[in-house]
Amino acid sequence: MARGDVTDEEWAIIEPLLPPERGRWARPALDNRCYLNGMLHVLRIGCPWRDMRERYGKWNSVYVRFRRWADQGGWEALLE
């Protein structure tokens, strides 16, 4: 876990609030924590998605999930 990544305690609160990944093309929900850390990294640093660190996964996959969560209201649930 790197500095700024979600801790186990934080993840226990956040995980149930995220929309489920469904469909046969969806990545497993196990990736949600890694993807969330990638999203927070991009937002915290202010770098372009393409410059996101590789340890968070493929930048496009993280971005697509970020947009999907935005469309499904996942960010509103987290902010409440």
TIVEXZA-124871 format. One line per field, with one value per atom (N, C-alpha, C, O): atom name; x, y, z; residue in three letters. Coordinates in Angstrom, 2 decimals, always signed. Each point is the difference from the previous one (the first is absolute). Example, Ala and Ser with C-alpha at 12.3 -4.5 7.8 and 13.67 -1.06 7.14 Angstrom:
atom <- [N, CA, C, O, N, CA, C, O]
xx <- [+13.19, -0.89, +0.90, +1.04, -1.39, +0.82, -0.77, +0.51]
yy <- [-5.69, +1.19, +1.20, -0.02, +1.07, +1.19, +1.09, +1.11]
zz <- [+7.80, +0.00, +0.00, +0.66, -1.38, +0.06, +0.73, +0.17]
rest <- [ALA, ALA, ALA, ALA, SER, SER, SER, SER]
% end
This chain:
atom <- [N, CA, C, O, N, CA, C, O, N, CA, C, O, N, CA, C, O, N, CA, C, O, N, CA, C, O, N, CA, C, O, N, CA, C, O, N, CA, C, O, N, CA, C, O, N, CA, C, O, N, CA, C, O, N, CA, C, O, N, CA, C, O, N, CA, C, O, N, CA, C, O, N, CA, C, O, N, CA, C, O, N, CA, C, O, N, CA, C, O, N, CA, C, O, N, CA, C, O, N, CA, C, O, N, CA, C, O, N, CA, C, O, N, CA, C, O, N, CA, C, O, N, CA, C, O, N, CA, C, O, N, CA, C, O, N, CA, C, O, N, CA, C, O, N, CA, C, O, N, CA, C, O, N, CA, C, O, N, CA, C, O, N, CA, C, O, N, CA, C, O, N, CA, C, O, N, CA, C, O, N, CA, C, O, N, CA, C, O, N, CA, C, O, N, CA, C, O, N, CA, C, O, N, CA, C, O, N, CA, C, O, N, CA, C, O, N, CA, C, O, N, CA, C, O, N, CA, C, O, N, CA, C, O, N, CA, C, O, N, CA, C, O, N, CA, C, O, N, CA, C, O, N, CA, C, O, N, CA, C, O, N, CA, C, O, N, CA, C, O, N, CA, C, O, N, CA, C, O, N, CA, C, O, N, CA, C, O, N, CA, C, O, N, CA, C, O, N, CA, C, O, N, CA, C, O, N, CA, C, O, N, CA, C, O, N, CA, C, O, N, CA, C, O, N, CA, C, O, N, CA, C, O, N, CA, C, O, N, CA, C, O, N, CA, C, O, N, CA, C, O, N, CA, C, O, N, CA, C, O]
xx <- [+0.86, -0.86, +0.91, +0.93, -1.21, +0.78, -0.65, -1.16, +1.94, -0.54, -1.18, +0.09, -1.18, -1.19, -1.00, -1.13, +1.53, -0.94, -1.00, +0.25, -1.39, -1.08, +0.43, +0.48, -0.64, +0.35, -1.08, -1.08, +1.38, -0.97, -1.26, -1.11, +1.28, -1.15, -0.87, -1.23, +1.87, -0.74, -0.71, -1.14, +1.83, -0.58, -1.24, -0.95, +0.96, -1.15, -1.25, -1.12, +1.32, -1.13, -0.39, -1.19, +2.17, -0.24, -0.56, -0.90, +1.42, -0.34, -1.50, -0.42, -0.40, -1.43, -0.72, -1.12, +1.74, -0.65, +0.21, -0.70, +1.64, +0.31, -0.97, -0.47, +0.15, -0.91, +0.65, +1.22, -2.01, +0.57, +0.39, -0.58, +1.57, +0.39, -0.78, +0.05, -0.75, -0.82, +0.30, +0.64, -1.09, +0.19, +1.19, +0.90, -0.88, +1.07, +1.32, +1.04, -1.06, +1.25, +0.56, +1.10, -1.84, +0.43, +1.19, +0.07, +0.85, +1.13, -0.54, -1.02, +1.68, -0.48, -0.03, +0.82, -1.75, -0.13, +1.23, +0.21, +0.61, +1.23, +0.92, +0.81, -0.93, +0.83, -0.45, +0.73, -1.91, -0.54, +0.94, +0.16, +0.46, +0.89, +1.21, +0.38, +0.23, +1.16, -0.41, +0.71, -1.85, -0.49, -0.31, +0.31, -0.93, -0.29, +1.29, +0.08, +0.93, +1.29, +0.58, +0.59, -0.74, +0.46, -0.76, +0.60, -1.91, -0.82, +0.42, +0.15, +0.02, +0.39, +1.40, +0.27, +0.60, +1.34, -0.07, +0.63, -1.40, -0.14, -0.61, +0.47, -1.50, -0.67, +0.89, -0.03, +0.79, +0.87, +1.18, +0.33, +0.31, +1.19, -0.38, +0.72, -1.85, -0.42, +0.63, +0.06, +0.42, +0.63, -1.06, -1.12, +1.45, -0.93, -0.17, +0.88, -2.02, -0.27, +1.10, +0.39, +0.11, +1.04, +1.30, +0.82, -0.61, +1.22, -0.16, +0.90, -2.04, -0.24, +1.02, +0.41, +0.00, +0.98, -0.54, -1.18, +2.04, -0.40, -0.47, -0.75, +1.18, -0.39, -1.49, -0.51, -0.19, -1.44, -0.79, -1.23, +1.91, -0.66, +0.10, +0.68, -1.38, +0.00, -0.78, -1.10, +1.67, -0.63, -1.40, -0.89, +0.69, -1.30, -1.05, -1.15, +1.52, -0.93, -0.41, -1.17, +2.14, -0.29, -0.90, -0.95, +1.23, -0.82, -1.43, -0.96, +0.83, -1.34, -0.81, -1.19, +1.82, -0.73, -0.33, -1.08, +1.99, -0.27, -1.24, -0.88, +0.78, -1.16, -1.27, -1.07, +1.19, -1.16, -0.53, -1.21, +2.11, -0.44, -0.65, -0.97, +1.50, -0.61, -1.41, -0.92, +0.74, -1.31, -0.99, -1.20, +1.70, -0.87, -0.22, -0.70, +1.28, -0.21, +0.91, -0.25, +1.29, +0.92, +0.73, +0.21, +0.18, +0.73, -0.90, +0.47, -1.74, -0.92, -0.16, -0.05, -0.03, -0.13, +1.22, -0.12, +1.30, +1.22, +0.09, +0.49, -0.96, +0.12, -1.02, +0.19, -1.26, -0.97, +0.58, -0.64]
yy <- [-1.17, +1.17, +1.24, +0.10, +0.80, +1.23, +1.12, -0.09, +1.11, +1.16, +0.56, +0.20, +0.04, +0.53, -1.05, +0.34, -1.62, -1.06, -0.20, +0.36, -0.94, -0.24, -1.07, -1.06, +1.33, -0.97, -1.08, +0.13, -1.19, -1.08, +0.52, -0.40, +1.27, +0.56, +0.85, -0.09, +0.92, +0.83, -0.86, +0.27, -1.31, -0.87, -0.73, -0.21, -0.16, -0.68, +0.89, -0.50, +1.80, +0.95, +0.28, +0.10, +0.02, +0.41, -1.13, +0.23, -1.44, -1.11, -0.21, -0.15, +0.13, -0.26, +1.15, -0.18, +1.35, +1.14, +0.06, +0.74, -1.52, +0.03, -0.84, -1.04, +1.47, -0.79, -1.34, -0.06, -1.01, -1.30, -0.01, +0.70, -1.51, -0.19, -1.20, -1.08, +1.27, -1.07, -0.20, +0.84, -1.95, -0.29, -0.90, -0.08, -0.58, -0.97, +0.66, -0.64, +1.90, +0.69, +0.78, +0.55, -0.48, +0.80, -0.66, -1.22, +2.05, -0.49, -0.39, +0.54, -1.45, -0.39, +1.18, +0.91, -0.94, +1.08, +0.10, +1.01, -2.06, +0.03, +1.13, +0.50, -0.08, +1.07, +1.37, +0.98, -0.88, +1.29, +0.79, +1.21, -1.87, +0.72, +0.55, +1.15, -1.97, +0.46, +1.14, +1.00, -1.15, +1.05, +1.28, +1.09, -1.22, +1.19, +0.71, +1.23, -1.98, +0.60, +0.72, +1.07, -1.64, +0.66, +1.28, +1.01, -1.04, +1.20, +1.10, +1.16, -1.53, +0.99, +0.55, +1.18, -2.02, +0.46, +1.07, +1.05, -1.34, +0.97, +1.30, +1.08, -1.18, +1.20, +0.78, +1.23, -1.95, +0.65, +0.69, +1.14, -1.82, +0.52, +1.00, +0.97, -1.22, +0.87, -0.38, +0.82, -2.07, -0.43, -0.50, -0.32, +0.27, -0.59, -1.50, -0.64, +0.09, -1.42, -0.86, -0.99, +1.36, -0.80, -0.04, -0.90, +1.83, +0.05, -0.64, +0.08, -0.73, -0.68, -1.12, -0.62, +0.35, -1.06, -1.36, -0.29, -0.52, -1.31, -0.96, -0.93, +1.14, -0.94, +0.04, -0.90, +1.94, +0.08, -0.68, -0.06, -0.44, -0.66, +0.84, +1.02, -1.46, +0.74, +1.30, +0.00, +1.08, +1.31, +0.05, +0.59, -1.21, +0.07, -0.77, +0.44, -1.57, -0.77, +0.78, +0.00, +0.67, +0.80, +1.16, +0.30, +0.36, +1.13, -0.43, +0.67, -1.81, -0.49, -0.28, +0.33, -0.93, -0.27, +1.30, +0.12, +0.86, +1.32, +0.61, +0.50, -0.52, +0.55, -0.80, +0.58, -1.90, -0.85, +0.30, +0.11, +0.02, +0.32, +1.37, +0.21, +0.73, +1.34, -0.09, +0.63, -1.42, -0.15, -0.73, +0.26, -1.18, -0.81, +0.63, -0.58, +1.75, +0.67, -0.48, +0.29, -1.01, -0.53, +1.09, -0.11, +1.16, +1.08, +0.76, +0.44, -0.26, +0.66, -0.81, +0.56, -1.88, -0.87, +0.11, +0.03, +0.03, +0.14, +1.32, +0.07, +0.98, +1.33, +0.26, +0.90, -1.69, +0.13, -0.59, +0.00]
zz <- [+0.00, +0.00, +0.00, +0.80, -1.67, -0.12, +0.82, +0.40, -0.17, +0.71, -0.79, -1.21, +1.89, -0.65, -0.42, -0.35, +0.37, -0.36, +1.13, +1.15, -1.49, +0.95, +0.99, -0.40, +1.69, +1.04, +0.11, -0.58, +1.31, +0.19, +0.70, -0.34, +1.32, +0.72, -0.92, +0.03, -0.84, -0.95, -1.04, -0.36, -0.11, -1.02, +0.53, -0.74, +2.01, +0.59, -0.04, -0.10, +0.17, -0.07, -1.45, -0.31, -0.56, -1.39, -0.86, -0.81, +0.97, -0.90, -0.20, -1.14, +2.19, -0.23, -0.72, -0.49, +0.42, -0.64, -1.50, -0.70, +0.19, -1.42, -0.79, +0.48, -1.70, -0.84, -0.35, -0.20, +0.11, -0.37, -1.48, -0.82, +0.50, -1.39, -0.52, +0.58, -1.67, -0.56, -1.46, -0.64, +0.12, -1.40, -0.22, +0.84, -1.95, -0.20, -0.36, +0.10, -0.51, -0.34, +1.19, -0.09, +1.19, +1.15, +0.69, +0.12, +0.32, +0.80, +1.36, +0.44, +0.24, +1.33, +0.97, -0.10, +1.01, +0.97, +0.90, +0.65, -0.63, +0.80, -0.45, +0.79, -2.04, -0.54, +0.50, -0.15, +0.74, +0.39, +0.91, -0.18, +1.13, +0.92, -0.73, +0.21, -1.06, -0.77, -0.93, -0.12, -0.53, -0.91, +0.75, -0.48, +1.65, +0.81, +0.38, -0.06, +0.45, +0.33, -1.22, +0.14, -1.32, -1.22, -0.27, -0.38, +0.56, -0.20, +0.97, -0.39, +1.64, +1.00, -0.28, +0.24, -0.75, -0.37, -1.09, +0.11, -1.16, -1.10, +0.50, -0.36, +1.17, +0.51, +0.97, +0.02, +0.78, +0.98, -0.68, +0.33, -1.28, -0.67, -1.09, -0.24, -0.41, -1.09, -1.33, -0.92, +0.82, -1.25, -0.98, +0.41, -1.69, -0.98, +0.29, +0.58, -0.98, +0.23, -0.60, +0.61, -1.77, -0.67, +0.79, -0.23, +1.14, +0.79, +1.38, +0.84, -0.61, +1.27, +0.16, -0.98, +2.20, +0.27, -0.42, +0.20, -0.76, -0.52, +1.08, -0.29, +1.54, +1.05, +0.31, +0.66, -1.15, +0.21, -1.11, +0.06, -1.06, -1.12, -1.25, -0.04, -0.98, -1.27, +0.20, +0.56, -1.03, +0.22, -0.58, +0.59, -1.75, -0.64, +0.80, +0.10, +0.48, +0.82, +1.24, +0.39, +0.23, +1.18, -0.37, +0.72, -1.85, -0.44, -0.32, +0.37, -1.06, -0.36, +1.26, +0.07, +0.93, +1.25, +0.72, +0.58, -0.62, +0.59, -0.62, +0.71, -2.04, -0.70, +0.31, +0.18, -0.13, +0.29, +1.39, +0.20, +0.78, +1.36, +0.04, +0.72, -1.50, -0.05, -0.58, +0.52, -1.57, -0.63, +0.90, -0.05, +0.89, +0.87, +1.37, +0.83, -0.58, +1.27, +1.12, +1.17, -1.51, +1.02, +0.76, +1.21, -1.90, +0.67, +0.97, +1.05, -1.39, +0.90, +1.29, +1.09, -1.23, +1.17, +0.89, +1.22, -1.82, +0.79, +0.72, +1.13, -1.78, +0.59, +1.11, +0.82, -0.79, +1.08, +1.24, +1.05]
rest <- [MET, MET, MET, MET, ALA, ALA, ALA, ALA, ARG, ARG, ARG, ARG, GLY, GLY, GLY, GLY, ASP, ASP, ASP, ASP, VAL, VAL, VAL, VAL, THR, THR, THR, THR, ASP, ASP, ASP, ASP, GLU, GLU, GLU, GLU, GLU, GLU, GLU, GLU, TRP, TRP, TRP, TRP, ALA, ALA, ALA, ALA, ILE, ILE, ILE, ILE, ILE, ILE, ILE, ILE, GLU, GLU, GLU, GLU, PRO, PRO, PRO, PRO, LEU, LEU, LEU, LEU, LEU, LEU, LEU, LEU, PRO, PRO, PRO, PRO, PRO, PRO, PRO, PRO, GLU, GLU, GLU, GLU, ARG, ARG, ARG, ARG, GLY, GLY, GLY, GLY, ARG, ARG, ARG, ARG, TRP, TRP, TRP, TRP, ALA, ALA, ALA, ALA, ARG, ARG, ARG, ARG, PRO, PRO, PRO, PRO, ALA, ALA, ALA, ALA, LEU, LEU, LEU, LEU, ASP, ASP, ASP, ASP, ASN, ASN, ASN, ASN, ARG, ARG, ARG, ARG, CYS, CYS, CYS, CYS, TYR, TYR, TYR, TYR, LEU, LEU, LEU, LEU, ASN, ASN, ASN, ASN, GLY, GLY, GLY, GLY, MET, MET, MET, MET, LEU, LEU, LEU, LEU, HIS, HIS, HIS, HIS, VAL, VAL, VAL, VAL, LEU, LEU, LEU, LEU, ARG, ARG, ARG, ARG, ILE, ILE, ILE, ILE, GLY, GLY, GLY, GLY, CYS, CYS, CYS, CYS, PRO, PRO, PRO, PRO, TRP, TRP, TRP, TRP, ARG, ARG, ARG, ARG, ASP, ASP, ASP, ASP, MET, MET, MET, MET, ARG, ARG, ARG, ARG, GLU, GLU, GLU, GLU, ARG, ARG, ARG, ARG, TYR, TYR, TYR, TYR, GLY, GLY, GLY, GLY, LYS, LYS, LYS, LYS, TRP, TRP, TRP, TRP, ASN, ASN, ASN, ASN, SER, SER, SER, SER, VAL, VAL, VAL, VAL, TYR, TYR, TYR, TYR, VAL, VAL, VAL, VAL, ARG, ARG, ARG, ARG, PHE, PHE, PHE, PHE, ARG, ARG, ARG, ARG, ARG, ARG, ARG, ARG, TRP, TRP, TRP, TRP, ALA, ALA, ALA, ALA, ASP, ASP, ASP, ASP, GLN, GLN, GLN, GLN, GLY, GLY, GLY, GLY, GLY, GLY, GLY, GLY, TRP, TRP, TRP, TRP, GLU, GLU, GLU, GLU, ALA, ALA, ALA, ALA, LEU, LEU, LEU, LEU, LEU, LEU, LEU, LEU, GLU, GLU, GLU, GLU]
% end
